[in-house]
Amino acid sequence: MKLKKASIDDKLELQKICTRSYTEVFANHWTGNGLELYLEQQFGDSRLNLELVNPDYEYFFIKKDDENIGFVKMNYKTSEELSELDNCELDKIYILPKYSGMGIGKMAMSKIIEIIKQKGKMLFFLCVIDENKSAIAFYEKLGFEFHSKTRLDVPNFREELRGMNRMCLRLGHFSTKSNRT
């Protein structure tokens, strides 16, 4: 498994793996035409054209044997309400289901953590559906802790899956106030 940073030249290839991996994992989380609207909003030309040239975002292909099997999206400019410290957010990580359980997610996250440590980030945030107990356990094994509750506010997403746990990994030694709720 390796990570390869995506550039604007990779946009079509990135759209393909983003759409495929997200759909294979989360298609049943949507009602009506919600999935199609979400895919266009998140992975359409206009969004990727902006984000692939913006240094506040990075996309990485997750590759196995030169095949794209997933992707990671990092956001390096997060809300100041999360912390006064330099922080970043795992916006998305999706791996094709047939590669689940092979340790690829753990390897990808370990490499991402090394990348953000090199950037001098102090806190690493992510959000996970609060009903997704296996994903929460996965992130806890990597050292993430519960930070706060939030709610997903997008149209046509199943109501019972809108609750989100915001989790945080501390990458440096410091003291900060936590707004646990």
Sequence and secondary structure as in RCSB ss.txt:
>XXXX:A:sequence
MKLKKASIDDKLELQKICTRSYTEVFANHWTGNGLELYLEQQFGDSRLNLELVNPDYEYFFIKKDDENIGFVKMN
YKTSEELSELDNCELDKIYILPKYSGMGIGKMAMSKIIEIIKQKGKMLFFLCVIDENKSAIAFYEKLGFEFHSKT
RLDVPNFREELRGMNRMCLRLGHFSTKSNRT
>XXXX:A:secstr
 EEEE  GGGHHHHHHHHHHHHHHHHGGGB TTHHHHHHHHHHSHHHHHHHTT TTEEEEEEEETTEEEEEEEEE
SS  TTT SS EEEEEEEEE GGGTTSSHHHHHHHHHHHHHHHTT SEEEEEEETT HHHHHHHHHTT EEEEEE
E   TTB GGG EEEEEEEE S         
